[in-house]
Amino acid sequence: MAVFKYTAMDSNGKKKKGKVEAESEQAALAALKAESIFPSDIKEVGKGRKKAETGASGGKKKKGLLDINIGTPKIPVKDLTLFTRQLAILLDAGLPLIRALRTLERQAKNKIVKRIISETADNVEGGFTFSESLARNPKSFDFLYVNMIKAGESAGALEIILNRLASFMEKTAKIVAKVKSAMIYPIVVVTVATLVTAMLMIFIVPKFKKIFEDLLSGMPLPGLTVFVIGVSDLLMNNIVSIIVVIVALIVCFKILKKTKAGLYWIDFVKYRMPLFGPIIAKSSISRFARTLGTLMASGVPVLSGLLIVRDTASNSLVKNAVQKVHDAVKEGEGISTPLGSTKVFPDMVVSMIEVGEETGKLPEMLVKVADTFDDEVDNAVDGLTSMIEPLMIVGMALVVGTIVIGMFMPLIKIMQSLG
């Protein structure tokens, strides 16, 4: 018997690696499927890597001579949302799943989308469930997506789950775009201001300095002029060192982000920082509430839902808090009490979740929490943008104005002496 090494997703949506003994690759796939393990990659030990793909006949899917792929393709989020919404509409109209997938495959204009839909349809025709077929493309369909589809299959309400998924992705994309737009504007303005200031200091101020040395030899310069020239000399004489320090700081930041403790403290600073911190916190809370609410409304058990929320959280503080809540719920507690003890979520969120638990309408209450915080993020972003614009203009005016005034004060002396 041969030994096959695989990378897969288990029934809880977690990534898993291991080995299995079987007479052939197809036998290995069947054995893994029987254990609710769905491989995305499988290879025989000692041989090259193979993609775990089967066609309608259950054999390996044949590829054309020019069908060459580098890495596993991924459906863009916008296309994935459109695919989910269209599939929900077709299923709601009464089309069988296979026919709906083939229809979307024919309509797809993006080659990656067309290929992945085709692979998914082939796998469904080959005997896999829809969720199992999706799990074999983990880059396009994460375990949140797969687990919700699995819940929809179990409940016999796949089109309802797909509609919820599409709405979830649309609202998530909207809030992410809103937060990114709030971050991009000040970053662009600060970058432009820094470049303009550096160019003035490196190319313009040294020319004025030479003029002052020629025409005001022995005469004292104004204090502001001396300060500006001093900063210019510092930049000119240490430009290489400054660049090295900046590059070193960027590299250290990248390395720090790859460590668990480093990522936690970076997320902690982002969560607590002024101006942007409240926006990041509110968007993280909204994502937590909407993800958990959507999962529970779709029939996913609360413990499994909390694990999925933990693994999809983008902030380490929220991730750790959800893990504590999961451990407490596993011991028989409710969600609201351990959630409040984490000090990550506001009292209002804890109170609303507590009411949801008492009334038996926790999924609906979580979605209301998400809608509330989405509105707060919108208002916070609008307020931040309106506040940052004048601050940036005033800041740029002060920096550039200081340089210009510092250079023109000696020019007035030169003009007076010439007069």
C-alpha positions as a Markdown table, in Angstrom:
| # | Residue | x | y | z |
|---|---|---|---|---|
| 1 | Met | 0.0 | 0.0 | 0.0 |
| 2 | Ala | 1.1 | 3.5 | -0.8 |
| 3 | Val | 1.3 | 6.4 | 1.7 |
| 4 | Phe | -0.3 | 9.7 | 0.8 |
| 5 | Lys | 0.4 | 13.1 | 2.4 |
| 6 | Tyr | -2.5 | 15.5 | 2.4 |
| 7 | Thr | -3.6 | 19.0 | 3.3 |
| 8 | Ala | -7.3 | 19.2 | 4.1 |
| 9 | Met | -10.2 | 20.8 | 6.0 |
| 10 | Asp | -12.0 | 18.8 | 8.7 |
| 11 | Ser | -15.7 | 18.9 | 9.5 |
| 12 | Asn | -15.1 | 21.9 | 11.9 |
| 13 | Gly | -13.5 | 23.9 | 9.1 |
| 14 | Lys | -10.0 | 23.7 | 10.5 |
| 15 | Lys | -7.0 | 23.2 | 8.3 |
| 16 | Lys | -5.4 | 19.8 | 8.8 |
| 17 | Lys | -2.3 | 18.0 | 7.5 |
| 18 | Gly | -1.5 | 14.3 | 7.8 |
| 19 | Lys | -0.8 | 11.0 | 6.0 |
| 20 | Val | -3.0 | 8.1 | 5.0 |
| 21 | Glu | -2.3 | 4.6 | 3.7 |
| 22 | Ala | -4.3 | 3.4 | 0.7 |
| 23 | Glu | -3.9 | 1.4 | -2.5 |
| 24 | Ser | -4.5 | 4.4 | -4.8 |
| 25 | Glu | -5.1 | 8.1 | -4.7 |
| 26 | Gln | -8.9 | 7.6 | -5.2 |
| 27 | Ala | -8.9 | 5.1 | -2.3 |
| 28 | Ala | -7.1 | 7.6 | -0.1 |
| 29 | Leu | -9.7 | 10.3 | -1.1 |
| 30 | Ala | -12.6 | 7.9 | -0.2 |
| 31 | Ala | -11.0 | 7.0 | 3.1 |
| 32 | Leu | -10.6 | 10.7 | 4.1 |
| 33 | Lys | -14.1 | 11.6 | 3.0 |
| 34 | Ala | -15.5 | 8.8 | 5.2 |
| 35 | Glu | -13.8 | 10.5 | 8.2 |
| 36 | Ser | -15.3 | 13.9 | 7.2 |
| 37 | Ile | -11.9 | 15.2 | 6.0 |
| 38 | Phe | -11.8 | 17.0 | 2.7 |
| 39 | Pro | -8.4 | 17.4 | 1.1 |
| 40 | Ser | -7.4 | 20.3 | -1.0 |
| 41 | Asp | -4.0 | 18.8 | -1.9 |
| 42 | Ile | -2.8 | 15.2 | -1.8 |
| 43 | Lys | 0.4 | 13.5 | -3.0 |
| 44 | Glu | 2.0 | 10.1 | -2.7 |
| 45 | Val | 5.0 | 10.3 | -0.5 |
| 46 | Gly | 8.1 | 10.4 | -2.8 |
| 47 | Lys | 6.1 | 11.7 | -5.8 |
| 48 | Gly | 5.1 | 15.2 | -7.0 |
| 49 | Arg | 2.2 | 17.2 | -5.7 |
| 50 | Lys | -1.2 | 16.4 | -7.0 |
| 51 | Lys | -4.4 | 18.5 | -6.8 |
| 52 | Ala | -7.3 | 16.6 | -5.2 |
| 53 | Glu | -9.7 | 16.8 | -8.1 |
| 54 | Thr | -12.2 | 14.4 | -9.4 |
| 55 | Gly | -14.5 | 14.7 | -12.3 |
| 56 | Ala | -18.0 | 13.3 | -12.8 |
| 57 | Ser | -16.6 | 9.8 | -13.4 |
| 58 | Gly | -14.6 | 9.9 | -10.1 |
| 59 | Gly | -11.3 | 9.8 | -11.9 |
| 60 | Lys | -8.7 | 12.5 | -12.2 |
| 61 | Lys | -9.8 | 15.5 | -14.1 |
| 62 | Lys | -7.9 | 15.8 | -17.4 |
| 63 | Lys | -6.1 | 19.0 | -18.2 |
| 64 | Gly | -5.2 | 20.5 | -21.6 |
| 65 | Leu | -1.7 | 21.1 | -22.7 |
| 66 | Leu | -2.0 | 24.8 | -22.1 |
| 67 | Asp | -3.9 | 24.5 | -18.8 |
| 68 | Ile | -1.0 | 25.5 | -16.6 |
| 69 | Asn | -1.6 | 27.0 | -13.1 |
| 70 | Ile | 0.9 | 28.5 | -10.6 |
| 71 | Gly | -0.5 | 28.0 | -7.1 |
| 72 | Thr | -4.2 | 27.7 | -6.2 |
| 73 | Pro | -6.4 | 30.3 | -7.8 |
| 74 | Lys | -8.7 | 32.4 | -5.7 |
| 75 | Ile | -12.1 | 34.0 | -6.6 |
| 76 | Pro | -12.1 | 37.8 | -5.9 |
| 77 | Val | -14.4 | 38.8 | -3.1 |
| 78 | Lys | -16.6 | 40.9 | -5.5 |
| 79 | Asp | -17.0 | 37.9 | -7.9 |
| 80 | Leu | -17.6 | 35.5 | -4.9 |
| 81 | Thr | -20.4 | 37.7 | -3.6 |
| 82 | Leu | -22.0 | 37.9 | -7.1 |
| 83 | Phe | -21.7 | 34.1 | -7.5 |
| 84 | Thr | -23.4 | 33.5 | -4.1 |
| 85 | Arg | -26.2 | 35.9 | -4.8 |
| 86 | Gln | -26.9 | 34.5 | -8.3 |
| 87 | Leu | -26.7 | 30.9 | -7.1 |
| 88 | Ala | -29.3 | 31.7 | -4.4 |
| 89 | Ile | -31.6 | 33.3 | -7.0 |
| 90 | Leu | -31.3 | 30.2 | -9.3 |
| 91 | Leu | -32.0 | 27.8 | -6.5 |
| 92 | Asp | -34.9 | 29.8 | -5.2 |
| 93 | Ala | -36.3 | 29.7 | -8.7 |
| 94 | Gly | -36.3 | 25.9 | -8.5 |
| 95 | Leu | -33.2 | 24.9 | -10.5 |
| 96 | Pro | -31.3 | 21.9 | -9.3 |
| 97 | Leu | -27.9 | 22.6 | -7.9 |
| 98 | Ile | -25.9 | 21.1 | -10.7 |
| 99 | Arg | -27.8 | 22.9 | -13.4 |
| 100 | Ala | -27.5 | 26.2 | -11.4 |
| 101 | Leu | -23.7 | 25.7 | -11.2 |
| 102 | Arg | -23.4 | 24.9 | -14.9 |
| 103 | Thr | -25.5 | 28.0 | -15.8 |
| 104 | Leu | -23.2 | 30.2 | -13.7 |
| 105 | Glu | -20.1 | 28.5 | -15.2 |
| 106 | Arg | -21.3 | 29.4 | -18.7 |
| 107 | Gln | -22.1 | 33.0 | -17.7 |
| 108 | Ala | -18.8 | 33.6 | -15.8 |
| 109 | Lys | -16.4 | 36.0 | -17.7 |
| 110 | Asn | -13.5 | 35.6 | -15.2 |
| 111 | Lys | -11.4 | 32.5 | -16.1 |
| 112 | Ile | -10.6 | 31.8 | -12.5 |
| 113 | Val | -14.3 | 32.0 | -11.5 |
| 114 | Lys | -15.3 | 29.8 | -14.4 |
| 115 | Arg | -12.6 | 27.2 | -13.6 |
| 116 | Ile | -13.5 | 27.0 | -9.9 |
| 117 | Ile | -17.3 | 26.7 | -10.6 |
| 118 | Ser | -16.5 | 24.0 | -13.1 |
| 119 | Glu | -14.4 | 22.1 | -10.6 |
| 120 | Thr | -17.1 | 22.5 | -7.9 |
| 121 | Ala | -19.8 | 21.2 | -10.3 |
| 122 | Asp | -17.6 | 18.2 | -11.3 |
| 123 | Asn | -17.1 | 17.3 | -7.7 |
| 124 | Val | -20.8 | 17.5 | -6.9 |
| 125 | Glu | -21.5 | 15.3 | -9.9 |
| 126 | Gly | -18.8 | 12.9 | -8.7 |
| 127 | Gly | -20.7 | 12.3 | -5.4 |
| 128 | Phe | -19.4 | 15.0 | -3.1 |
| 129 | Thr | -21.8 | 17.3 | -1.3 |
| 130 | Phe | -21.8 | 21.0 | -2.2 |
| 131 | Ser | -20.0 | 21.9 | 1.1 |
| 132 | Glu | -17.4 | 19.2 | 0.5 |
| 133 | Ser | -16.8 | 20.4 | -3.0 |
| 134 | Leu | -16.4 | 24.0 | -1.8 |
| 135 | Ala | -14.0 | 22.9 | 0.9 |
| 136 | Arg | -11.6 | 21.6 | -1.8 |
| 137 | Asn | -10.9 | 25.2 | -2.8 |
| 138 | Pro | -10.1 | 26.7 | 0.6 |
| 139 | Lys | -8.5 | 29.9 | -0.8 |
| 140 | Ser | -11.8 | 30.9 | -2.4 |
| 141 | Phe | -14.2 | 29.4 | 0.1 |
| 142 | Asp | -13.1 | 29.9 | 3.7 |
| 143 | Phe | -14.4 | 27.7 | 6.5 |
| 144 | Leu | -17.0 | 30.4 | 7.4 |
| 145 | Tyr | -18.4 | 30.0 | 4.0 |
| 146 | Val | -18.2 | 26.2 | 4.0 |
| 147 | Asn | -19.7 | 25.8 | 7.4 |
| 148 | Met | -22.7 | 28.0 | 6.6 |
| 149 | Ile | -23.3 | 26.0 | 3.4 |
| 150 | Lys | -23.0 | 22.8 | 5.4 |
| 151 | Ala | -25.6 | 24.1 | 7.8 |
| 152 | Gly | -27.9 | 25.0 | 4.9 |
| 153 | Glu | -27.6 | 21.6 | 3.4 |
| 154 | Ser | -28.5 | 20.0 | 6.8 |
| 155 | Ala | -31.5 | 22.2 | 7.2 |
| 156 | Gly | -32.6 | 21.9 | 3.6 |
| 157 | Ala | -32.6 | 25.7 | 3.2 |
| 158 | Leu | -29.5 | 26.2 | 1.0 |
| 159 | Glu | -31.0 | 29.2 | -1.0 |
| 160 | Ile | -31.8 | 31.0 | 2.3 |
| 161 | Ile | -28.2 | 30.5 | 3.6 |
| 162 | Leu | -26.8 | 31.7 | 0.3 |
| 163 | Asn | -28.8 | 34.8 | 0.5 |
| 164 | Arg | -27.6 | 35.4 | 4.1 |
| 165 | Leu | -24.0 | 34.8 | 3.0 |
| 166 | Ala | -24.3 | 37.3 | 0.1 |
| 167 | Ser | -25.8 | 39.9 | 2.4 |
| 168 | Phe | -23.1 | 39.2 | 5.0 |
| 169 | Met | -20.3 | 39.6 | 2.4 |
| 170 | Glu | -21.9 | 42.8 | 0.9 |
| 171 | Lys | -22.2 | 44.5 | 4.3 |
| 172 | Thr | -18.7 | 43.3 | 5.4 |
| 173 | Ala | -17.2 | 44.6 | 2.2 |
| 174 | Lys | -19.0 | 47.9 | 2.6 |
| 175 | Ile | -17.7 | 48.5 | 6.1 |
| 176 | Val | -14.1 | 47.4 | 5.2 |
| 177 | Ala | -14.1 | 49.8 | 2.3 |
| 178 | Lys | -15.4 | 52.6 | 4.6 |
| 179 | Val | -12.6 | 52.0 | 7.1 |
| 180 | Lys | -10.0 | 51.8 | 4.4 |
| 181 | Ser | -11.1 | 55.0 | 2.9 |
| 182 | Ala | -10.7 | 56.7 | 6.3 |
| 183 | Met | -7.2 | 55.3 | 6.6 |
| 184 | Ile | -6.1 | 56.0 | 3.0 |
| 185 | Tyr | -6.8 | 59.8 | 3.0 |
| 186 | Pro | -4.6 | 60.9 | 5.8 |
| 187 | Ile | -1.8 | 58.4 | 4.8 |
| 188 | Val | -1.8 | 59.9 | 1.3 |
| 189 | Val | -1.8 | 63.5 | 2.6 |
| 190 | Val | 1.0 | 62.8 | 5.1 |
| 191 | Thr | 3.1 | 61.0 | 2.4 |
| 192 | Val | 2.7 | 63.9 | -0.1 |
| 193 | Ala | 3.5 | 66.5 | 2.6 |
| 194 | Thr | 6.6 | 64.5 | 3.7 |
| 195 | Leu | 7.9 | 64.2 | 0.1 |
| 196 | Val | 7.3 | 68.0 | -0.6 |
| 197 | Thr | 9.0 | 68.9 | 2.7 |
| 198 | Ala | 12.0 | 66.6 | 1.9 |
| 199 | Met | 12.4 | 68.0 | -1.6 |
| 200 | Leu | 12.4 | 71.6 | -0.2 |
| 201 | Met | 15.0 | 70.7 | 2.4 |
| 202 | Ile | 17.3 | 68.7 | 0.1 |
| 203 | Phe | 17.1 | 70.7 | -3.1 |
| 204 | Ile | 15.9 | 74.2 | -2.4 |
| 205 | Val | 17.2 | 75.2 | 1.1 |
| 206 | Pro | 20.9 | 74.4 | 0.2 |
| 207 | Lys | 20.7 | 76.8 | -2.7 |
| 208 | Phe | 19.4 | 79.6 | -0.5 |
| 209 | Lys | 22.1 | 78.8 | 2.1 |
| 210 | Lys | 24.8 | 79.3 | -0.6 |
| 211 | Ile | 23.2 | 82.7 | -1.5 |
| 212 | Phe | 23.2 | 83.8 | 2.1 |
| 213 | Glu | 26.8 | 82.8 | 2.6 |
| 214 | Asp | 27.8 | 84.9 | -0.5 |
| 215 | Leu | 25.7 | 88.0 | 0.2 |
| 216 | Leu | 25.5 | 88.0 | 4.0 |
| 217 | Ser | 29.0 | 86.9 | 4.9 |
| 218 | Gly | 29.7 | 87.6 | 8.6 |
| 219 | Met | 26.1 | 88.8 | 9.3 |
| 220 | Pro | 23.9 | 86.9 | 11.7 |
| 221 | Leu | 20.9 | 85.0 | 10.3 |
| 222 | Pro | 17.5 | 85.0 | 11.9 |
| 223 | Gly | 16.8 | 82.2 | 14.3 |
| 224 | Leu | 14.1 | 80.6 | 12.2 |
| 225 | Thr | 16.5 | 80.6 | 9.2 |
| 226 | Val | 19.2 | 79.0 | 11.2 |
| 227 | Phe | 16.8 | 76.3 | 12.4 |
| 228 | Val | 15.6 | 75.5 | 8.8 |
| 229 | Ile | 19.1 | 75.3 | 7.5 |
| 230 | Gly | 20.2 | 73.1 | 10.4 |
| 231 | Val | 17.4 | 70.6 | 9.6 |
| 232 | Ser | 18.4 | 70.7 | 5.9 |
| 233 | Asp | 22.0 | 70.0 | 6.7 |
| 234 | Leu | 21.0 | 67.1 | 9.0 |
| 235 | Leu | 19.0 | 65.5 | 6.2 |
| 236 | Met | 21.7 | 66.2 | 3.6 |
| 237 | Asn | 24.5 | 64.8 | 5.7 |
| 238 | Asn | 22.6 | 61.7 | 7.0 |
| 239 | Ile | 20.3 | 60.8 | 4.1 |
| 240 | Val | 21.8 | 57.3 | 3.8 |
| 241 | Ser | 21.5 | 56.7 | 7.5 |
| 242 | Ile | 17.9 | 57.9 | 7.6 |
| 243 | Ile | 17.0 | 55.6 | 4.7 |
| 244 | Val | 18.7 | 52.6 | 6.4 |
| 245 | Val | 16.8 | 53.4 | 9.7 |
| 246 | Ile | 13.5 | 53.7 | 7.9 |
| 247 | Val | 14.0 | 50.3 | 6.1 |
| 248 | Ala | 15.2 | 48.7 | 9.3 |
| 249 | Leu | 12.0 | 49.9 | 11.1 |
| 250 | Ile | 9.8 | 48.5 | 8.4 |
| 251 | Val | 11.6 | 45.1 | 8.4 |
| 252 | Cys | 11.4 | 45.0 | 12.2 |
| 253 | Phe | 7.6 | 45.8 | 12.0 |
| 254 | Lys | 7.1 | 43.0 | 9.5 |
| 255 | Ile | 9.0 | 40.5 | 11.7 |
| 256 | Leu | 7.1 | 41.7 | 14.8 |
| 257 | Lys | 3.8 | 41.1 | 13.0 |
| 258 | Lys | 4.7 | 37.5 | 12.4 |
| 259 | Thr | 5.1 | 36.7 | 16.1 |
| 260 | Lys | 2.0 | 36.1 | 18.3 |
| 261 | Ala | 3.0 | 38.5 | 21.0 |
| 262 | Gly | 4.1 | 41.2 | 18.5 |
| 263 | Leu | 0.8 | 41.0 | 16.6 |
| 264 | Tyr | -1.1 | 41.2 | 19.8 |
| 265 | Trp | 0.6 | 44.5 | 20.8 |
| 266 | Ile | 0.3 | 45.9 | 17.4 |
| 267 | Asp | -3.5 | 45.2 | 17.4 |
| 268 | Phe | -3.7 | 46.5 | 21.0 |
| 269 | Val | -2.2 | 49.9 | 19.9 |
| 270 | Lys | -4.4 | 50.0 | 16.8 |
| 271 | Tyr | -7.5 | 49.3 | 19.0 |
| 272 | Arg | -6.6 | 52.0 | 21.6 |
| 273 | Met | -5.0 | 54.7 | 19.4 |
| 274 | Pro | -6.8 | 58.1 | 19.2 |
| 275 | Leu | -8.9 | 59.0 | 16.2 |
| 276 | Phe | -8.6 | 55.7 | 14.4 |
| 277 | Gly | -8.9 | 53.4 | 17.4 |
| 278 | Pro | -12.7 | 53.8 | 17.9 |
| 279 | Ile | -13.3 | 53.1 | 14.2 |
| 280 | Ile | -11.2 | 49.9 | 14.3 |
| 281 | Ala | -12.9 | 48.8 | 17.5 |
| 282 | Lys | -16.4 | 49.4 | 16.2 |
| 283 | Ser | -15.8 | 47.7 | 12.9 |
| 284 | Ser | -14.3 | 44.7 | 14.8 |
| 285 | Ile | -17.3 | 44.5 | 17.1 |
| 286 | Ser | -19.7 | 44.8 | 14.1 |
| 287 | Arg | -17.8 | 41.9 | 12.3 |
| 288 | Phe | -18.0 | 39.7 | 15.4 |
| 289 | Ala | -21.7 | 40.3 | 15.9 |
| 290 | Arg | -22.7 | 39.9 | 12.3 |
| 291 | Thr | -20.6 | 36.8 | 11.8 |
| 292 | Leu | -21.9 | 35.0 | 14.9 |
| 293 | Gly | -25.4 | 36.2 | 14.3 |
| 294 | Thr | -25.4 | 35.0 | 10.7 |
| 295 | Leu | -23.9 | 31.6 | 11.7 |
| 296 | Met | -26.4 | 31.0 | 14.5 |
| 297 | Ala | -29.3 | 32.0 | 12.3 |
| 298 | Ser | -28.1 | 29.5 | 9.8 |
| 299 | Gly | -28.2 | 26.7 | 12.3 |
| 300 | Val | -24.5 | 26.5 | 13.2 |
| 301 | Pro | -24.1 | 25.6 | 16.9 |
| 302 | Val | -22.9 | 28.4 | 19.2 |
| 303 | Leu | -19.6 | 26.7 | 20.1 |
| 304 | Ser | -18.8 | 26.0 | 16.5 |
| 305 | Gly | -19.9 | 29.5 | 15.6 |
| 306 | Leu | -17.5 | 31.0 | 18.2 |
| 307 | Leu | -14.6 | 29.0 | 16.9 |
| 308 | Ile | -15.3 | 30.2 | 13.4 |
| 309 | Val | -15.6 | 33.8 | 14.6 |
| 310 | Arg | -12.4 | 33.5 | 16.5 |
| 311 | Asp | -10.5 | 32.2 | 13.4 |
| 312 | Thr | -12.0 | 34.9 | 11.1 |
| 313 | Ala | -11.4 | 37.8 | 13.5 |
| 314 | Ser | -8.9 | 40.3 | 12.1 |
| 315 | Asn | -7.9 | 41.7 | 15.5 |
| 316 | Ser | -6.0 | 39.7 | 18.2 |
| 317 | Leu | -7.8 | 41.4 | 21.1 |
| 318 | Val | -11.1 | 40.2 | 19.7 |
| 319 | Lys | -9.7 | 36.8 | 18.8 |
| 320 | Asn | -8.5 | 36.3 | 22.4 |
| 321 | Ala | -11.8 | 37.6 | 23.8 |
| 322 | Val | -13.8 | 35.2 | 21.7 |
| 323 | Gln | -11.6 | 32.3 | 22.8 |
| 324 | Lys | -12.3 | 33.1 | 26.4 |
| 325 | Val | -16.1 | 33.3 | 25.7 |
| 326 | His | -15.9 | 29.9 | 23.9 |
| 327 | Asp | -14.2 | 28.3 | 26.9 |
| 328 | Ala | -16.8 | 29.8 | 29.3 |
| 329 | Val | -19.7 | 28.7 | 27.1 |
| 330 | Lys | -18.2 | 25.2 | 26.9 |
| 331 | Glu | -18.3 | 25.1 | 30.7 |
| 332 | Gly | -22.0 | 25.9 | 30.7 |
| 333 | Glu | -22.1 | 29.7 | 31.0 |
| 334 | Gly | -23.9 | 32.1 | 28.7 |
| 335 | Ile | -22.2 | 34.5 | 26.2 |
| 336 | Ser | -22.9 | 37.9 | 27.8 |
| 337 | Thr | -21.1 | 37.4 | 31.2 |
| 338 | Pro | -17.7 | 36.2 | 29.9 |
| 339 | Leu | -18.0 | 38.7 | 27.0 |
| 340 | Gly | -18.3 | 41.5 | 29.6 |
| 341 | Ser | -15.4 | 40.2 | 31.6 |
| 342 | Thr | -13.0 | 40.6 | 28.6 |
| 343 | Lys | -13.3 | 44.4 | 28.7 |
| 344 | Val | -13.0 | 44.4 | 24.9 |
| 345 | Phe | -16.7 | 44.9 | 24.1 |
| 346 | Pro | -18.7 | 47.9 | 25.3 |
| 347 | Asp | -21.4 | 47.6 | 28.0 |
| 348 | Met | -24.1 | 48.3 | 25.5 |
| 349 | Val | -23.1 | 45.3 | 23.4 |
| 350 | Val | -23.0 | 43.0 | 26.4 |
| 351 | Ser | -26.4 | 44.3 | 27.6 |
| 352 | Met | -28.0 | 43.7 | 24.1 |
| 353 | Ile | -26.6 | 40.2 | 23.9 |
| 354 | Glu | -27.8 | 39.5 | 27.5 |
| 355 | Val | -31.3 | 40.6 | 26.4 |
| 356 | Gly | -31.1 | 38.4 | 23.3 |
| 357 | Glu | -30.2 | 35.4 | 25.5 |
| 358 | Glu | -33.1 | 36.0 | 27.9 |
| 359 | Thr | -35.6 | 36.4 | 25.1 |
| 360 | Gly | -34.3 | 33.5 | 23.0 |
| 361 | Lys | -33.6 | 35.8 | 20.1 |
| 362 | Leu | -29.8 | 36.0 | 20.3 |
| 363 | Pro | -29.1 | 35.7 | 16.5 |
| 364 | Glu | -31.5 | 38.6 | 15.7 |
| 365 | Met | -30.0 | 40.7 | 18.5 |
| 366 | Leu | -26.5 | 40.1 | 17.2 |
| 367 | Val | -27.5 | 41.3 | 13.8 |
| 368 | Lys | -29.0 | 44.4 | 15.4 |
| 369 | Val | -25.8 | 45.0 | 17.2 |
| 370 | Ala | -23.9 | 44.7 | 13.9 |
| 371 | Asp | -26.3 | 47.1 | 12.2 |
| 372 | Thr | -26.0 | 49.6 | 15.0 |
| 373 | Phe | -22.2 | 49.6 | 15.0 |
| 374 | Asp | -22.1 | 49.8 | 11.2 |
| 375 | Asp | -24.0 | 53.0 | 11.4 |
| 376 | Glu | -21.6 | 54.2 | 14.1 |
| 377 | Val | -18.6 | 53.4 | 11.9 |
| 378 | Asp | -20.2 | 55.4 | 9.1 |
| 379 | Asn | -20.7 | 58.4 | 11.3 |
| 380 | Ala | -17.3 | 58.1 | 12.9 |
| 381 | Val | -15.6 | 57.9 | 9.5 |
| 382 | Asp | -17.5 | 60.9 | 8.2 |
| 383 | Gly | -16.7 | 62.9 | 11.3 |
| 384 | Leu | -13.0 | 61.9 | 11.2 |
| 385 | Thr | -12.7 | 62.8 | 7.5 |
| 386 | Ser | -14.3 | 66.2 | 8.1 |
| 387 | Met | -11.9 | 66.8 | 11.0 |
| 388 | Ile | -8.8 | 65.5 | 9.4 |
| 389 | Glu | -9.1 | 67.7 | 6.2 |
| 390 | Pro | -8.6 | 71.1 | 7.9 |
| 391 | Leu | -6.0 | 69.6 | 10.3 |
| 392 | Met | -4.0 | 68.3 | 7.4 |
| 393 | Ile | -4.2 | 71.6 | 5.5 |
| 394 | Val | -3.2 | 73.6 | 8.6 |
| 395 | Gly | -0.3 | 71.2 | 9.3 |
| 396 | Met | 1.0 | 71.4 | 5.7 |
| 397 | Ala | 0.7 | 75.2 | 5.8 |
| 398 | Leu | 2.7 | 75.4 | 9.0 |
| 399 | Val | 5.5 | 73.2 | 7.7 |
| 400 | Val | 5.8 | 74.7 | 4.3 |
| 401 | Gly | 5.2 | 78.2 | 5.7 |
| 402 | Thr | 8.0 | 77.8 | 8.2 |
| 403 | Ile | 10.4 | 76.9 | 5.4 |
| 404 | Val | 9.3 | 79.7 | 3.1 |
| 405 | Ile | 9.4 | 82.4 | 5.9 |
| 406 | Gly | 12.8 | 81.1 | 7.1 |
| 407 | Met | 14.2 | 81.5 | 3.6 |
| 408 | Phe | 12.7 | 84.9 | 2.9 |
| 409 | Met | 13.7 | 86.7 | 6.1 |
| 410 | Pro | 17.4 | 86.9 | 5.1 |
| 411 | Leu | 16.3 | 87.9 | 1.6 |
| 412 | Ile | 14.7 | 91.0 | 3.0 |
| 413 | Lys | 18.0 | 91.9 | 4.6 |
| 414 | Ile | 19.8 | 91.4 | 1.3 |
| 415 | Met | 17.3 | 93.7 | -0.5 |
| 416 | Gln | 17.7 | 96.4 | 2.2 |
| 417 | Ser | 21.5 | 96.2 | 2.0 |
| 418 | Leu | 21.4 | 96.4 | -1.8 |
| 419 | Gly | 19.0 | 99.4 | -1.5 |
